């Protein structure tokens, strides 16, 4: 056996995050064209042209236990606590974590995110890891995800529907910003990667103009763009743009009600950072820049990696050249 194979086998055997695939005898639902089985929270999803997004199934829950009850941060005479993330707040509004939003362990948040959203463990760690460093106790209140300690780490500038912390309320929903997000749809029904990139860039420029503490290095860009990427990863479903179509009505309910969409289908393999980064990089390219990985040593001091002017603002929309349009038309006529 070659040294390379020996090394790979050693890695798989020793890694706590080793990926596994189900045996043919598994009773779990089959996984699309790849015939993978969803046997746990950390199975590996491998995109392919025939299976570009994870297979999804209708999400089931016990309505007697996980009934919907919304609270905003500071409601109940200051009793209830919520974060700036509607995905986390959904877990509290549905009782998968303490409905008060208080005294919740990091492990409880992580497990609830797996159960409801099938959020991958590396993405969970991206959120909980830095927060745990700033708030090292075993338990946390949800509003601590958006306090001064986690600025530029978890709580992001230019969030889709929240004000910057230095500008206004960075926890509760800004309905004007939500309307701007929904109006970014060019067809009124769906949001594409390009739609969300263009909305993000407007938010970026607003933040740069109004926030005296503006700082937008590579990590800041990822933090902000990830909030759009996560919608595609968790809420995307079959539609006019393919199996990962993001519907305006789903985004509206997710942000306005802080609840999963009507007829929510849960992905059967986890949402890991490589998939998230694929969405993030597409949005960055549409704007006209590339995120640098790994981050440079001075990333926390960088003022703005995105810039004020986007490619889509100065270049005309891409169109298929006329000669190819003619070829397509000829092929259609031949087929008929």
C-alpha positions in Angstrom: 0.0 0.0 0.0 1.4 3.4 -1.0 2.4 6.0 1.6 -0.3 8.4 0.3 -3.1 5.8 0.9 -1.7 5.0 4.4 -1.8 8.7 5.2 -5.4 9.2 4.0 -6.5 6.1 6.0 -4.8 7.5 9.1 -6.5 10.8 8.7 -10.0 9.3 8.3 -9.5 7.0 11.3 -8.2 9.7 13.6 -10.2 12.8 12.7 -13.1 13.6 14.9 -14.8 15.2 11.9 -14.4 12.2 9.6 -17.2 12.0 7.1 -19.2 8.8 6.8 -21.6 7.4 4.3 -24.5 5.1 5.1 -24.5 1.4 4.2 -27.0 0.2 1.6 -29.0 -1.4 4.5 -29.7 2.0 6.1 -33.4 2.8 6.5 -32.8 6.5 6.2 -34.1 8.5 3.1 -32.0 8.1 0.0 -30.1 11.2 -1.0 -30.8 12.3 -4.5 -29.0 10.9 -7.5 -25.8 10.1 -5.6 -27.6 7.4 -3.6 -26.2 8.8 -0.4 -28.0 8.2 2.9 -28.6 10.9 5.4 -27.4 9.0 8.4 -26.4 11.8 10.6 -25.6 15.5 11.0 -22.1 15.4 9.7 -22.3 13.4 6.4 -20.5 15.0 3.5 -22.5 16.6 0.7 -20.7 16.5 -2.7 -22.3 18.7 -5.3 -22.6 17.4 -8.9 -24.3 18.6 -12.1 -27.1 16.1 -11.4 -27.4 16.9 -7.7 -26.3 20.5 -7.2 -28.0 21.1 -3.9 -28.8 18.7 -1.0 -32.0 16.6 -1.1 -34.7 18.0 1.1 -37.7 16.6 2.9 -40.6 18.2 4.7 -39.6 19.2 8.2 -41.7 17.6 10.9 -42.2 18.8 14.5 -44.6 18.3 17.4 -46.8 21.4 17.3 -47.8 20.9 21.0 -44.2 21.4 22.1 -42.8 23.5 19.3 -45.6 25.9 18.8 -44.8 29.4 17.4 -44.6 32.3 19.9 -42.6 35.3 18.8 -40.8 37.7 21.1 -38.5 40.6 20.3 -35.4 41.6 22.2 -36.4 43.5 25.3 -40.1 42.6 25.1 -42.0 41.4 28.2 -40.7 44.4 30.1 -37.1 43.5 29.2 -37.5 39.8 30.1 -37.1 38.3 26.6 -33.7 38.2 24.8 -33.1 37.7 21.1 -30.1 37.8 18.8 -29.7 39.7 15.5 -30.0 36.4 13.6 -33.5 35.3 12.6 -32.3 31.7 12.3 -31.3 31.6 16.0 -34.4 33.5 17.0 -36.5 30.9 15.2 -35.1 28.3 17.5 -36.3 30.3 20.5 -39.6 31.2 19.1 -40.3 27.5 18.4 -39.0 26.3 21.8 -36.0 24.3 20.5 -34.0 26.4 22.9 -35.2 28.4 26.0 -38.1 30.6 24.7 -36.9 33.4 27.0 -33.6 33.6 25.1 -31.8 33.5 28.5 -29.4 31.1 30.1 -28.9 28.9 27.1 -25.8 26.7 26.7 -23.7 26.8 23.6 -24.3 23.1 23.1 -28.1 23.6 23.2 -27.8 26.2 20.5 -25.6 24.0 18.4 -27.9 21.0 18.6 -31.0 23.0 17.8 -29.3 24.5 14.8 -28.5 20.9 13.6 -32.0 19.6 14.2 -33.9 22.5 12.6 -31.6 23.9 9.9 -29.0 21.1 9.6 -26.3 23.7 10.0 -22.9 22.1 9.6 -20.6 21.8 12.6 -17.9 24.1 11.0 -20.4 26.8 10.4 -21.7 26.4 13.9 -18.2 26.8 15.2 -17.7 30.0 13.1 -20.6 31.5 15.1 -20.1 30.0 18.5 -16.3 29.9 18.7 -15.6 33.6 18.7 -18.6 34.3 20.9 -17.4 31.7 23.5 -14.0 33.5 23.6 -15.6 36.8 24.5 -18.3 35.2 26.7 -16.4 32.1 28.1 -19.1 31.0 30.6 -21.1 27.8 29.7 -24.3 29.7 29.1 -25.3 32.8 27.3 -28.3 35.2 26.6 -29.1 35.6 23.0 -28.6 39.4 22.9 -24.9 38.8 23.8 -24.4 37.6 20.2 -24.7 41.3 19.2 -23.0 43.2 22.0 -19.8 45.3 21.9 -17.6 42.4 22.7 -18.4 40.5 19.4 -18.3 43.5 17.1 -16.5 42.6 13.7 -16.5 38.9 14.7 -20.2 37.8 14.9 -22.2 40.9 14.8 -21.6 42.3 11.3 -21.7 45.7 9.6 -24.1 46.1 6.7 -26.4 43.4 7.8 -29.4 42.8 5.4 -32.1 43.8 7.9 -30.4 45.2 11.0 -28.8 48.6 11.6 -25.2 48.8 12.5 -24.6 48.9 16.2 -23.2 52.4 16.1 -26.1 53.6 14.0 -29.2 52.2 15.6 -30.8 49.0 16.9 -28.6 46.2 15.7 -30.8 43.4 17.2 -34.4 44.0 16.3 -35.6 44.0 12.7 -35.6 47.2 10.7 -38.7 46.9 8.4 -37.4 49.5 6.0 -34.3 47.5 5.4 -36.4 44.3 4.9 -38.5 46.1 2.3 -35.3 47.1 0.5 -34.1 43.5 0.6 -37.4 42.1 -0.8 -37.5 44.8 -3.5 -34.1 43.7 -4.7 -35.9 40.9 -6.6 -36.0 41.6 -10.3 -39.0 39.4 -10.9 -40.9 40.1 -7.7 -41.0 36.3 -6.9 -37.4 35.2 -6.3 -34.0 36.5 -5.1 -31.0 35.4 -7.1 -27.3 35.5 -6.1 -27.0 38.6 -8.2 -30.0 40.2 -6.6 -28.6 39.7 -3.1 -25.1 40.8 -4.1 -26.5 44.1 -5.4 -28.6 44.6 -2.2 -25.6 43.9 -0.1 -23.5 46.4 -1.9 -26.1 49.1 -1.3 -26.1 48.2 2.4 -22.3 48.3 2.4 -22.3 51.8 1.0 -24.9 53.0 3.4 -22.9 51.6 6.3 -19.7 53.2 5.0 -21.5 56.6 4.8 -23.2 56.6 8.2 -21.1 54.4 10.6 -18.1 56.2 12.1 -16.7 52.8 13.1 -16.9 51.4 9.6 -14.2 48.7 9.0 -14.6 46.1 6.2 -11.8 43.7 5.9 -12.0 40.2 4.4 -13.5 38.8 7.5 -16.1 41.6 7.6 -17.1 41.0 4.0 -17.6 37.3 4.7 -19.6 38.0 7.9 -22.0 40.3 6.0 -22.3 38.2 2.8 -22.7 35.0 4.8 -26.1 36.2 6.0 -27.3 36.1 2.4 -25.5 32.9 1.6 -27.2 31.1 4.5 -30.6 31.9 3.1 -29.8 30.1 -0.1 -28.3 27.2 1.9 -31.2 26.7 4.3 -34.3 28.2 2.7 -33.7 27.5 -1.0 -36.2 25.2 -2.6 -37.5 24.1 -6.0 -38.5 26.9 -8.2 -37.9 28.8 -11.5 -34.2 29.2 -10.8 -33.7 25.5 -10.0 -33.7 23.4 -6.8 -32.1 26.1 -4.7 -34.5 28.9 -5.7 -34.8 31.5 -2.9 -38.5 32.7 -2.8 -39.4 36.3 -1.7 -42.3 35.0 0.3 -40.0 32.6 2.3 -37.5 35.4 3.0 -40.3 37.7 4.1 -41.7 35.2 6.6 -38.2 34.2 7.8 -37.2 37.8 8.7 -40.6 39.3 9.6 -41.9 36.4 11.8 -38.5 34.9 12.7 -39.9 31.5 11.8 -39.3 28.8 9.2 -41.2 29.3 5.9 -44.6 27.8 5.3 -44.1 24.2 4.1 -40.5 24.3 5.1 -38.3 21.5 3.7 -35.2 20.7 5.7 -32.0 19.7 3.9 -30.9 16.2 4.6 -27.1 16.8 4.6 -25.5 19.6 6.5 -24.7 23.1 5.4 -21.0 23.4 5.6 -18.7 26.4 5.0 -17.4 25.2 1.6 -21.0 25.5 0.3 -21.5 28.8 2.1 -18.2 30.1 0.6 -19.3 29.2 -2.9 -22.3 31.6 -2.5 -20.2 34.2 -0.8 -17.5 34.2 -3.6 -20.2 34.4 -6.3 -21.6 37.5 -4.7 -18.2 39.1 -4.2 -17.3 38.5 -7.9 -20.6 40.0 -9.0 -19.7 43.1 -7.1 -16.2 43.1 -8.5 -13.7 41.9 -5.9 -12.2 38.7 -4.5 -12.1 37.7 -0.8 -8.5 36.9 0.3 -8.1 33.6 2.1 -6.3 33.0 4.4 -6.8 36.5 5.8 -3.7 38.7 5.6 -2.1 39.5 9.0 -3.5 43.1 9.0 -7.0 42.1 8.0 -8.5 43.6 11.2 -6.9 47.0 10.2 -8.2 47.0 6.6 -10.7 49.8 6.0 -12.6 48.5 3.0 -11.9 45.5 0.7 -15.1 46.0 -1.3 -14.9 49.6 -2.5 -17.7 52.0 -3.4 -18.2 51.2 -7.1 -19.4 47.8 -8.2 -18.8 46.1 -11.5 -22.5 45.8 -12.2 -22.9 49.6 -11.8 -20.4 50.4 -14.6 -20.6 47.5 -17.0 -23.7 46.6 -19.0 -25.5 43.3 -18.1 -23.9 40.3 -19.8 -25.9 39.0 -22.7 -25.5 36.0 -25.0 -23.8 37.1 -28.2 -26.1 37.3 -31.2 -24.3 34.5 -33.1 -25.0 32.1 -30.3 -28.7 33.2 -30.1 -29.0 32.4 -33.8 -27.5 29.0 -33.3 -29.9 28.3 -30.4 -32.9 29.3 -32.6 -31.7 27.1 -35.4 -31.3 24.1 -33.0 -34.9 24.7 -31.7 -36.3 24.8 -35.3 -34.4 21.6 -36.2 -35.8 19.8 -33.1 -39.3 20.8 -34.0 
